[in-house]
């Protein structure tokens, strides 16, 4: 293992050890979210399992990117104005 990958692995172990409960609950929540989204799409939109699966995975990832960009904008613009 190279020094870089060894460092990343050790840092990941430390993050996991100090946040184990939150990480496990997040994983369970995410799996539940996928299952619920797939079920709702199949029942409401009458789409196939594979289309529902794709949407259930892609849509939260797209929302995550959107939230990150929104948060960066908010922190850089909106919060600075409120401090003045």
Beta strands, then each sheet from edge to edge (+ up, - down):
end
